[in-house]
Amino acid sequence: MKYKAVLFDMDGTLVPMDQDEFVRCYFKELAKTLCPLGVEPDLLVKSIWAGTAAMVKNDGAVTNDVRFWDTFIPLTGLDYDKARPTADAFYANEFNRAKAVAQANPLARKAVEIAGRDGRRVVLATNSIFPMVGQISRMGWVDLRPEDFEFITAYETDRFAKPNPAYYTDICRRLDVQPEECIMIGNDETEDMFPAAGLGMTCYHVTDFPIYGKNRHWDGPSGSFENMVDWLEKV
């Protein structure tokens, strides 16, 4: 069939990295920025996870950033008018120190270019639990730019998060395409493969830095990022 759109996950897919190493480095840097505002490191981490859980459970009534900050601020007691601008500045600057745990991916640009051939539309379908500035910072680690994609999912613009299937149906709505007309490429079986494939998307599991499901495993197309690029040229 003629596919109309290709969706790429970022962390562990376009940007090669171990998720646990990334989270540790990211939280360490974030603590240096936000703790001086008046929150202890342990409480900061617990509050970030609570805010993340609120975004994952979002029912679509508001955008993910509202869910996050409505959860995070009462738990930490921080001043929203100080904390949010400080966090935004962090994601544009100090956040880039986490690049130390990421690897180069010289095939990232080639993959995106192949995906966009024959009029196919390309979306950076990275989980919408980060602000847009944070998404843009990370894509820069593999020399990608916002203009390489039709749009990028982020917490200011999205009302759902992975692994909620509604995250994927909302992308289809924005593109005005059917799930069957889409390819989803990612490294996480639970967040990328199962919900997207369940809607009818064709999926490819990138296994350089795989995250496997707990109770079942993906039995569809899979392989290294390099293998995925070869596969993408043929579909």
C-alpha positions as CSV (number, residue, x, y, z in Angstrom):
1,M,0.0,0.0,0.0
2,K,1.0,3.6,-0.3
3,Y,1.8,5.0,3.1
4,K,1.1,8.7,3.7
5,A,3.0,9.3,6.9
6,V,6.0,8.1,8.9
7,L,6.2,8.6,12.7
8,F,9.6,8.5,14.5
9,D,10.2,8.1,18.2
10,M,13.2,10.0,19.4
11,D,14.9,8.7,22.6
12,G,16.5,5.4,21.9
13,T,15.5,5.5,18.2
14,L,16.6,8.6,16.3
15,V,18.8,9.5,19.3
16,P,20.7,6.4,20.4
17,M,20.8,6.3,24.2
18,D,20.1,4.1,27.2
19,Q,16.9,5.4,28.8
20,D,18.0,4.8,32.4
21,E,21.3,6.6,31.9
22,F,19.6,9.5,30.2
23,V,17.0,9.9,33.0
24,R,19.8,9.9,35.7
25,C,21.8,12.5,33.9
26,Y,18.7,14.6,33.1
27,F,17.4,14.6,36.7
28,K,20.9,15.5,38.0
29,E,21.1,18.6,35.8
30,L,17.5,19.6,36.4
31,A,18.0,19.4,40.2
32,K,20.9,21.9,39.9
33,T,18.5,24.3,38.3
34,L,15.3,23.9,40.3
35,C,16.4,22.9,43.8
36,P,17.8,26.4,44.4
37,L,14.2,27.7,44.0
38,G,13.3,25.9,47.3
39,V,12.8,22.1,46.8
40,E,14.8,19.2,48.0
41,P,16.2,16.8,45.4
42,D,14.2,13.7,46.5
43,L,10.9,15.7,46.5
44,L,11.8,17.2,43.1
45,V,12.3,13.7,41.6
46,K,9.1,12.3,43.2
47,S,7.1,15.4,42.0
48,I,8.5,15.0,38.4
49,W,7.4,11.4,38.3
50,A,4.0,12.4,39.7
51,G,3.6,15.1,37.0
52,T,4.7,12.6,34.4
53,A,2.1,10.1,35.5
54,A,-0.6,12.8,35.3
55,M,0.3,13.4,31.7
56,V,0.3,9.7,30.9
57,K,-3.3,9.5,32.4
58,N,-4.4,12.7,30.6
59,D,-8.0,12.3,29.3
60,G,-7.6,15.1,26.8
61,A,-9.5,17.8,28.6
62,V,-6.4,20.0,28.8
63,T,-2.9,20.0,27.3
64,N,-0.2,17.9,29.0
65,D,1.7,20.9,30.3
66,V,-1.4,21.9,32.4
67,R,-1.6,18.4,33.8
68,F,2.1,18.4,34.7
69,W,2.2,21.8,36.4
70,D,-1.1,21.4,38.2
71,T,0.4,18.3,39.8
72,F,4.0,19.4,40.2
73,I,3.5,22.8,41.8
74,P,1.3,21.7,44.8
75,L,3.7,18.9,45.6
76,T,6.8,21.0,45.6
77,G,5.3,24.3,46.9
78,L,7.3,26.2,44.3
79,D,6.1,29.4,42.7
80,Y,4.8,28.6,39.2
81,D,5.7,32.0,37.9
82,K,9.3,31.4,38.8
83,A,9.5,27.6,38.3
84,R,8.1,27.4,34.8
85,P,10.3,30.0,33.1
86,T,13.3,28.6,34.9
87,A,12.5,25.1,33.6
88,D,12.0,26.5,30.0
89,A,15.4,28.1,30.2
90,F,16.9,24.8,31.5
91,Y,15.6,22.8,28.5
92,A,17.1,25.2,26.1
93,N,20.5,25.3,27.8
94,E,21.7,23.0,30.7
95,F,19.5,20.1,29.5
96,N,22.0,19.7,26.6
97,R,24.6,18.4,29.0
98,A,22.6,15.1,28.9
99,K,23.9,14.7,25.4
100,A,26.9,13.1,27.1
101,V,24.9,9.9,27.5
102,A,23.7,9.9,23.8
103,Q,25.6,8.4,20.9
104,A,26.0,9.9,17.4
105,N,23.6,8.7,14.7
106,P,24.9,9.6,11.2
107,L,21.9,7.7,9.7
108,A,19.2,9.8,11.5
109,R,19.0,12.5,8.7
110,K,19.0,9.8,6.0
111,A,16.2,8.0,7.7
112,V,14.1,11.1,7.9
113,E,14.8,12.0,4.3
114,I,13.8,8.5,3.1
115,A,10.7,8.7,5.2
116,G,9.6,11.9,3.4
117,R,10.0,10.6,-0.1
118,D,7.0,10.3,-2.5
119,G,5.1,13.0,-0.5
120,R,5.0,11.1,2.7
121,R,4.6,13.3,5.8
122,V,7.1,12.9,8.7
123,V,6.3,13.4,12.3
124,L,8.6,13.4,15.3
125,A,6.4,11.3,17.5
126,T,8.4,11.5,20.7
127,N,6.5,11.2,23.9
128,S,4.7,14.5,24.7
129,I,6.0,14.8,28.2
130,F,8.7,17.3,27.5
131,P,8.3,21.0,26.4
132,M,8.9,21.8,22.8
133,V,12.2,23.4,23.6
134,G,13.4,20.2,25.1
135,Q,12.3,18.2,22.1
136,I,14.2,20.6,19.8
137,S,17.3,20.4,22.0
138,R,17.4,16.6,21.8
139,M,16.9,16.4,18.1
140,G,19.8,18.7,17.7
141,W,22.0,16.0,19.3
142,V,21.7,14.0,16.0
143,D,21.7,17.1,13.7
144,L,18.0,17.2,13.1
145,R,16.0,20.4,12.9
146,P,12.3,21.3,13.5
147,E,11.8,21.9,9.8
148,D,12.7,18.3,9.1
149,F,9.3,17.3,10.4
150,E,5.7,18.3,9.7
151,F,5.2,18.7,13.4
152,I,6.7,17.6,16.7
153,T,4.6,16.3,19.6
154,A,5.3,18.2,22.9
155,Y,3.5,18.8,26.2
156,E,2.3,22.3,25.2
157,T,0.5,21.1,22.1
158,D,-0.7,17.6,23.0
159,R,-3.4,16.3,25.2
160,F,-2.4,12.6,25.3
161,A,0.9,10.8,25.9
162,K,2.3,7.3,25.2
163,P,1.3,4.6,25.6
164,N,-2.3,5.9,25.3
165,P,-3.6,4.9,21.9
166,A,-5.3,8.3,21.8
167,Y,-1.8,9.8,21.4
168,Y,-1.6,8.1,18.0
169,T,-5.2,8.7,16.9
170,D,-4.6,12.4,17.6
171,I,-1.6,12.4,15.3
172,C,-3.7,10.8,12.6
173,R,-6.4,13.5,13.2
174,R,-3.8,16.3,12.8
175,L,-2.5,14.7,9.6
176,D,-6.0,13.8,8.3
177,V,-4.9,10.2,7.6
178,Q,-6.0,6.7,8.7
179,P,-3.8,4.6,11.1
180,E,-3.4,2.1,8.3
181,E,-1.7,4.7,6.2
182,C,1.0,5.3,8.8
183,I,4.4,3.7,9.8
184,M,5.5,4.0,13.4
185,I,9.2,3.5,14.1
186,G,10.4,3.2,17.7
187,N,12.4,1.3,20.3
188,D,9.8,0.7,23.0
189,E,7.4,-2.2,22.6
190,T,4.9,-0.9,25.2
191,E,4.9,2.8,24.2
192,D,5.5,2.5,20.4
193,M,4.7,-0.9,19.0
194,F,1.6,-2.2,20.7
195,P,-0.6,0.9,20.9
196,A,0.3,2.0,17.3
197,A,-0.1,-1.5,15.8
198,G,-3.3,-2.0,17.7
199,L,-4.8,0.9,15.7
200,G,-3.6,-0.6,12.4
201,M,-0.2,1.2,11.9
202,T,2.7,-0.7,10.4
203,C,5.5,-0.7,13.0
204,Y,9.2,-1.3,13.2
205,H,11.0,-2.0,16.4
206,V,14.5,-0.5,16.5
207,T,16.6,-2.8,18.7
208,D,19.9,-0.8,19.2
209,F,18.5,0.3,22.6
210,P,15.3,-1.7,22.9
211,I,12.7,-1.5,25.6
212,Y,10.7,-4.7,25.8
213,G,7.2,-5.3,27.0
214,K,6.8,-7.1,30.3
215,N,4.1,-9.6,29.4
216,R,4.4,-9.9,25.6
217,H,7.0,-9.3,22.9
218,W,6.8,-7.7,19.4
219,D,6.9,-10.3,16.6
220,G,6.7,-7.8,13.7
221,P,9.5,-6.1,11.8
222,S,12.5,-5.3,14.0
223,G,16.3,-4.8,13.8
224,S,19.0,-2.3,14.2
225,F,18.6,1.3,13.1
226,E,20.7,0.6,10.0
227,N,18.4,-2.4,9.2
228,M,15.4,-0.2,9.6
229,V,16.7,2.3,7.1
230,D,17.1,-0.4,4.5
231,W,13.6,-1.6,5.3
232,L,12.1,1.9,5.1
233,E,13.6,2.3,1.6
234,K,11.5,-0.6,0.4
235,V,8.1,0.1,1.8
